[in-house]
Amino acid sequence: MTGWLVTGAGGMLGRDLVDVLSGLGQDVTGLRREDLDVTDAAAVRALILRVRPAVVVNCAAWTAVDDAEAHEDEALLVNGRGAENVAAACAASRSQLVHVSTDYVFRGDGFAPYAEYDCTAPRTAYGRTKLAGEQAVLRLLPETGYVVRTAWLYGVHGSNFVRTMTGLAGRQPYVDVVVDQRGQPTWTVDVADQIVALARAAPGAGVYHATSSGEATWYELAVEVFRLLGADPARVRATTTAAFPRPAPRPAYSVLGHDRLAAAGVKPIGDWRTALSRAWPVLTAAAGTQRRGGGSRAAQPRGMS
Ligand SMILES: NC(=O)c1ccc[n+]([C@@H]2O[C@H](COP(=O)([O-])OP(=O)(O)OC[C@H]3O[C@@H](n4cnc5c(N)ncnc54)[C@H](OP(=O)(O)O)[C@@H]3O)[C@@H](O)[C@H]2O)c1
């Protein structure tokens, strides 16, 4: 058994993970939704048993947080049943599984970083469906299943907050951004690196947290994006969550602790500002960034997690 298999390989994280693995010279099969629908248990089992990868990384997910409120069953099919299908196939093929999950499994009203073993209490349909996926993986793969929770992702391949701010900075004089939600802005490439390092280290199975360290509000992240763009950070105005009602409530505090990855010897991603500076040349090269502009509208985080 050799190589890696990545599901959801057309998504923001999946695409970077496939690139990272390819760059490392690894044998990697990236499967987009059209190649493998994780809700199709028979197809998942047949494919994984045929390929027999050493490691499967499940990046496939229903990630539309607000839509999940009105479509929880459909979200559960992908995030719960889909994860279960992948885990069951990995059990049959004796593949290691890294399943990607989210800070939204927590209640999100804490005051200190959530540890890997802290009680989960999702407040959204999305969070509940992601928790169901975690539980299936841990139940079916008690020795070889890894749940990697991440949060506040940005990267070149999907719609995300950093990209949105970059676009708005070029179009609007001001953006209004929430100042009462805290988290850890995290580059998809850094998560991909952590996933690779974790699978290689193969420590005890279970839950791991992979985010940048430090913490920021969406407002602070927007200010940092404006600063990196050479735009006036005063054009970012602080507002509150109450000004942006959304179908799914957003966590006020979504900071994760990384003790288990550290104990496994995996180098931490490091501070979110430093990580964003490292990512910046890659992000701007990909986006062909506009550096100046006008317009006026409020902005809010996509709030995806
Ligand atoms: N983005 C964040 O801020 C964030 C934060 C915390 C955790 N996460 C987690 O990180 C992981 C990756 O997220 P992402 O940001 O890369 O999301 P993404 O860009 O939405 O990628 C998810 C991918 O899964 C695919 N997919 C959906 N249903 C599928 C199915 N039934 N079978 C196979 N593939 C399916 C999607 O395909 P289509 O586009 O064709 O639907 C998409 O390519 C997810 O587990 C997510 O919960 C993300």
The ligand as a Gaussian input file, in Angstrom:
#p B3LYP/6-31G(d) Opt

LIG

0 1
 N      -12.965000      27.053000       4.659000
 C      -12.895000      27.156000       5.975000
 O      -12.761000      28.273000       6.542000
 C      -12.931000      25.932000       6.828000
 C      -12.871000      26.105000       8.218000
 C      -12.905000      24.974000       9.038000
 C      -12.986000      23.712000       8.481000
 N      -13.059000      23.571000       7.143000
 C      -13.154000      22.211000       6.619000
 O      -12.091000      22.036000       5.700000
 C      -12.488000      21.081000       4.718000
 C      -12.220000      21.658000       3.339000
 O      -12.967000      22.844000       3.212000
 P      -12.762000      23.847000       1.995000
 O      -12.667000      25.193000       2.562000
 O      -11.707000      23.342000       1.091000
 O      -14.205000      23.709000       1.331000
 P      -14.640000      23.678000      -0.185000
 O      -13.775000      24.585000      -0.979000
 O      -16.110000      23.907000      -0.171000
 O      -14.309000      22.195000      -0.621000
 C      -15.138000      21.105000      -0.327000
 C      -15.142000      20.217000      -1.529000
 O      -15.951000      19.080000      -1.247000
 C      -16.676000      18.801000      -2.412000
 N      -17.856000      18.009000      -2.138000
 C      -19.065000      18.428000      -1.693000
 N      -19.891000      17.395000      -1.607000
 C      -19.206000      16.299000      -2.020000
 C      -19.538000      14.940000      -2.161000
 N      -20.762000      14.479000      -1.883000
 N      -18.592000      14.090000      -2.602000
 C      -17.353000      14.549000      -2.895000
 N      -16.986000      15.813000      -2.798000
 C      -17.914000      16.694000      -2.347000
 C      -17.016000      20.147000      -2.993000
 O      -17.357000      20.016000      -4.352000
 P      -18.379000      21.070000      -5.029000
 O      -17.678000      22.401000      -4.945000
 O      -18.544000      20.554000      -6.384000
 O      -19.623000      21.044000      -4.190000
 C      -15.704000      20.897000      -2.780000
 O      -14.838000      20.717000      -3.872000
 C      -13.961000      20.773000       4.999000
 O      -14.028000      19.597000       5.766000
 C      -14.412000      21.935000       5.852000
 O      -15.481000      21.560000       6.697000
 C      -13.031000      24.649000       6.291000

